């Protein structure tokens, strides 16, 4: 009869052998990888605003400078946050041939829109002239670049892969061009100088449908089984990628706390609130804060930032 210690010993040895076999399999699989791709937003970079819409709140705040932006309609300047959100929705509907009277789409071959499509809606709706639309579109691009915050964990991984001579790319479902997204990535780190960017708006194909993955596979000339992808979206970056046979990893981005959600629901279009919430969230990401530490980041942000700004304002006034 086998003794109890022998049973434990045999089971332990079998367990160790399985773990070592798993490691060997993983190492062999990684050695076969020819392409490494990363989602962009909330994977490689995030923003100094709590939500993507926070960029529009920052722009609306800038538009309050009458001397600089007084030639733009007052209604557009004061309501830009909501107008920009609705312009994107309308651009998507227009591009897919929506019949607004019948409430149906007449084609639907376009999976994404460009920033130019969005600002065409402003011109179409007489909210901006063509010249103004071009200026405001460029302002949005520059505001996005100013708001970039890198995510160290994944940027360090890109650096490691690049240093090993691996092929690294970035893939994004986004209305911005690859040129703009490249500028945003470079604002976070110079490692992205030699990282190519694939963006849905330029191919009218998205990760969300899987078509952008197919397009990238054809351009890169590799099989799905030779490809590893990391991103924060459970469906687009993880489930769909895995369905194709891509080795997918879900990046667990630090989501907003209940307190932050409450604050945002009250003042979503307030650029100051957007920045406060983002500061707390980005601090949690940078220092990997959990539980009590995460609560501390929230309290410090909402108590100290207004006070520090008050002191700085007073110092400037008193010279």
Legacy VTK file of the C-alpha trace (Angstrom):
# vtk DataFile Version 3.0
C-alpha trace
ASCII
DATASET POLYDATA
POINTS 319 float
0.000 0.000 0.000
1.155 3.523 -0.780
1.607 5.663 2.347
0.089 9.102 2.715
3.530 10.844 2.411
4.189 8.907 -0.781
0.828 9.979 -2.211
1.647 13.628 -1.460
5.134 13.211 -2.902
3.863 11.609 -6.104
1.167 14.272 -6.545
3.666 17.058 -5.887
6.135 15.670 -8.419
3.333 15.316 -10.994
2.277 18.919 -10.298
5.840 20.223 -10.767
6.190 18.259 -14.012
2.937 19.786 -15.335
4.053 23.317 -14.418
7.435 22.820 -16.116
5.709 21.393 -19.193
3.389 24.438 -19.298
6.401 26.768 -19.086
8.191 24.908 -21.862
5.069 25.070 -24.018
4.716 28.803 -23.367
8.395 29.447 -24.143
8.154 27.469 -27.389
4.963 29.281 -28.353
6.506 32.707 -27.695
9.569 31.710 -29.743
7.251 31.097 -32.708
5.643 34.539 -32.438
6.460 36.830 -35.356
4.155 39.737 -34.509
3.307 41.530 -31.265
0.472 44.062 -31.298
-0.893 46.427 -28.686
-4.142 48.310 -28.415
-3.459 52.031 -27.964
-5.916 53.788 -25.643
-5.982 52.508 -22.058
-3.287 49.980 -22.977
-0.232 51.975 -24.110
-1.494 55.452 -23.257
-4.317 57.085 -21.371
-5.366 60.721 -20.917
-5.270 63.490 -18.325
-9.072 63.395 -18.549
-11.301 60.761 -16.963
-13.087 59.942 -20.227
-12.333 60.510 -23.934
-15.120 63.110 -23.851
-13.037 65.080 -21.366
-10.996 66.336 -24.328
-14.132 68.108 -25.589
-14.693 69.638 -22.143
-11.136 71.017 -22.238
-11.780 72.456 -25.692
-15.036 74.069 -24.556
-13.118 75.714 -21.725
-10.554 77.056 -24.214
-13.357 78.485 -26.348
-14.307 80.828 -23.494
-11.348 82.998 -24.520
-13.381 85.488 -26.561
-10.329 87.334 -27.901
-9.018 84.158 -29.502
-12.233 82.313 -30.409
-14.804 85.095 -30.633
-15.364 84.572 -34.376
-16.978 81.177 -33.644
-20.707 81.134 -32.930
-21.427 81.643 -29.233
-23.772 78.637 -29.283
-21.008 76.413 -30.682
-18.435 77.689 -28.183
-20.692 77.266 -25.141
-22.097 73.875 -26.124
-19.110 72.324 -27.852
-18.919 69.358 -25.459
-22.400 68.058 -26.381
-22.138 69.143 -30.024
-18.898 67.217 -30.541
-20.348 64.020 -29.026
-23.459 64.274 -31.192
-21.455 65.155 -34.316
-19.611 61.846 -34.086
-22.878 59.927 -33.726
-24.348 61.759 -36.693
-21.179 61.222 -38.775
-21.433 57.466 -38.218
-25.078 57.498 -39.229
-24.452 59.648 -42.323
-21.510 57.525 -43.464
-23.635 54.403 -43.291
-26.450 55.999 -45.266
-29.015 56.223 -42.491
-32.442 57.316 -43.654
-33.485 59.484 -40.703
-37.132 59.594 -41.760
-37.385 55.790 -41.819
-34.773 55.256 -39.126
-32.910 52.608 -41.116
-29.490 52.190 -42.709
-29.400 51.995 -46.478
-25.949 50.392 -46.745
-23.599 49.971 -43.765
-20.302 49.169 -45.434
-18.331 51.668 -43.350
-17.224 50.408 -39.951
-15.650 53.648 -38.733
-15.427 57.376 -39.400
-12.563 59.847 -39.660
-12.069 63.099 -37.757
-12.754 64.874 -41.063
-16.153 63.127 -41.256
-16.997 64.382 -37.780
-16.100 68.011 -38.497
-17.983 67.853 -41.782
-21.097 67.510 -39.592
-20.280 70.863 -37.947
-20.070 72.501 -41.375
-23.160 70.640 -42.625
-25.089 71.900 -39.559
-23.836 75.499 -39.968
-22.129 75.365 -36.571
-18.687 76.095 -38.075
-17.442 77.440 -41.378
-15.073 75.210 -43.360
-12.080 77.295 -42.274
-13.198 77.228 -38.632
-13.755 73.465 -38.792
-10.171 72.954 -39.942
-8.813 75.110 -37.112
-10.965 73.422 -34.447
-10.112 69.952 -35.789
-6.406 70.772 -35.378
-7.112 72.120 -31.897
-8.649 68.757 -30.977
-5.549 66.941 -32.233
-3.200 69.202 -30.254
-5.395 68.913 -27.130
-5.266 65.112 -27.411
-1.476 65.161 -27.665
-1.167 67.521 -24.688
-3.342 65.147 -22.632
-1.296 61.977 -23.244
-0.158 59.909 -20.262
1.898 56.779 -20.872
1.147 53.445 -19.162
4.585 52.303 -17.918
3.857 48.559 -17.617
3.035 48.097 -21.281
5.507 50.662 -22.620
8.265 48.754 -20.797
7.043 45.570 -22.494
7.238 47.275 -25.900
10.793 48.394 -25.108
11.754 44.841 -24.161
10.296 43.387 -27.363
11.881 46.073 -29.566
15.277 45.529 -27.900
14.963 41.824 -28.770
14.345 42.684 -32.415
10.671 41.662 -32.376
8.103 43.101 -34.802
5.827 45.373 -32.740
2.767 47.272 -33.992
-0.129 49.246 -32.511
-3.780 48.723 -33.505
-6.622 51.079 -32.629
-10.330 51.470 -33.309
-10.266 55.242 -33.553
-11.362 58.222 -35.694
-7.910 59.816 -35.473
-5.388 59.081 -38.246
-2.370 56.832 -37.762
-0.203 59.957 -38.035
-1.987 61.600 -35.105
-1.916 58.441 -32.985
1.798 58.067 -33.741
2.338 61.616 -32.439
0.389 60.730 -29.302
2.467 57.607 -28.723
5.702 59.539 -29.253
4.516 62.078 -26.681
4.599 59.161 -24.218
7.900 57.568 -25.281
10.403 57.620 -28.146
10.307 53.802 -28.394
7.293 54.188 -30.685
9.382 55.826 -33.416
9.682 52.500 -35.239
6.279 51.074 -34.239
3.759 51.092 -37.097
0.155 52.053 -36.335
-2.965 50.502 -37.862
-6.140 52.481 -37.294
-9.750 51.577 -38.098
-10.677 54.949 -39.605
-8.122 54.566 -42.406
-9.370 51.130 -43.468
-13.007 51.498 -42.390
-12.481 48.196 -40.610
-12.496 47.643 -36.854
-11.195 45.169 -34.329
-14.770 45.034 -33.060
-15.892 43.242 -36.227
-12.644 41.329 -36.670
-12.031 42.812 -40.106
-9.087 44.947 -38.974
-7.351 41.826 -37.664
-7.806 40.197 -41.079
-6.456 43.309 -42.817
-3.370 43.473 -40.584
-2.731 39.757 -41.113
-2.764 40.257 -44.898
-0.495 43.324 -44.784
1.972 41.808 -42.315
1.931 38.465 -44.119
1.784 36.295 -41.004
-0.619 33.697 -39.635
-2.891 34.369 -36.678
-1.101 31.597 -34.746
2.152 33.621 -35.005
0.633 36.718 -33.468
0.250 37.964 -29.886
-2.053 40.865 -28.970
-2.579 42.841 -25.740
-5.478 45.205 -25.086
-8.023 46.335 -22.512
-11.293 45.665 -24.377
-12.699 42.267 -23.447
-14.541 41.750 -26.719
-12.422 43.554 -29.331
-8.952 42.928 -27.908
-9.418 39.574 -26.223
-12.391 37.439 -27.265
-12.348 38.272 -30.991
-8.566 37.984 -31.176
-8.678 34.567 -29.501
-11.414 33.424 -31.891
-8.980 34.044 -34.758
-6.294 31.990 -33.040
-4.271 35.009 -31.928
-2.590 34.630 -28.531
-4.514 37.344 -26.672
-3.918 38.946 -23.286
-6.470 41.181 -21.571
-4.850 44.173 -19.870
-6.749 44.982 -16.656
-6.944 48.768 -16.822
-7.713 50.557 -13.541
-11.377 51.533 -13.729
-13.003 54.437 -11.949
-14.238 54.034 -8.379
-17.878 54.505 -7.366
-16.986 57.862 -5.850
-15.381 58.983 -9.113
-18.384 57.773 -11.119
-20.671 59.765 -8.810
-18.589 62.923 -9.279
-18.482 62.460 -13.061
-22.221 61.846 -13.351
-22.780 65.219 -11.716
-20.196 67.188 -13.732
-19.198 65.128 -16.793
-18.631 68.202 -18.985
-16.506 70.016 -16.380
-12.867 69.928 -17.503
-11.588 70.451 -13.931
-13.557 67.452 -12.618
-12.404 65.396 -15.612
-8.775 66.166 -14.765
-9.240 65.436 -11.058
-10.770 62.006 -11.667
-8.103 61.207 -14.268
-5.331 62.189 -11.848
-6.636 59.705 -9.258
-7.076 56.957 -11.856
-3.661 57.528 -13.466
-1.972 57.517 -10.044
-3.515 54.102 -9.337
-2.224 52.850 -12.709
1.289 54.263 -12.300
1.827 52.918 -8.778
-0.444 49.856 -9.048
-2.500 50.970 -6.042
-5.194 48.706 -4.595
-7.880 48.865 -1.876
-6.898 51.299 0.937
-4.149 52.884 -1.182
-6.615 53.463 -4.010
-8.999 55.177 -1.572
-6.090 57.329 -0.440
-5.427 58.390 -4.037
-9.064 59.483 -4.358
-9.062 61.440 -1.095
-5.716 63.096 -1.797
-6.812 64.099 -5.293
-10.124 65.680 -4.360
-8.870 67.340 -1.171
-5.409 68.515 -2.155
-5.642 69.537 -5.825
-8.238 72.321 -5.303
-6.274 73.564 -2.280
-2.937 73.545 -4.121
-4.488 75.375 -7.105
-5.918 77.946 -4.669
-2.445 78.533 -3.174
-0.804 78.788 -6.602
-3.438 81.285 -7.792
-2.881 83.402 -4.687
0.902 83.306 -5.129
0.569 84.457 -8.739
-1.804 87.287 -7.770
0.599 88.450 -5.048
3.566 88.155 -7.385
LINES 1 320
319 0 1 2 3 4 5 6 7 8 9 10 11 12 13 14 15 16 17 18 19 20 21 22 23 24 25 26 27 28 29 30 31 32 33 34 35 36 37 38 39 40 41 42 43 44 45 46 47 48 49 50 51 52 53 54 55 56 57 58 59 60 61 62 63 64 65 66 67 68 69 70 71 72 73 74 75 76 77 78 79 80 81 82 83 84 85 86 87 88 89 90 91 92 93 94 95 96 97 98 99 100 101 102 103 104 105 106 107 108 109 110 111 112 113 114 115 116 117 118 119 120 121 122 123 124 125 126 127 128 129 130 131 132 133 134 135 136 137 138 139 140 141 142 143 144 145 146 147 148 149 150 151 152 153 154 155 156 157 158 159 160 161 162 163 164 165 166 167 168 169 170 171 172 173 174 175 176 177 178 179 180 181 182 183 184 185 186 187 188 189 190 191 192 193 194 195 196 197 198 199 200 201 202 203 204 205 206 207 208 209 210 211 212 213 214 215 216 217 218 219 220 221 222 223 224 225 226 227 228 229 230 231 232 233 234 235 236 237 238 239 240 241 242 243 244 245 246 247 248 249 250 251 252 253 254 255 256 257 258 259 260 261 262 263 264 265 266 267 268 269 270 271 272 273 274 275 276 277 278 279 280 281 282 283 284 285 286 287 288 289 290 291 292 293 294 295 296 297 298 299 300 301 302 303 304 305 306 307 308 309 310 311 312 313 314 315 316 317 318
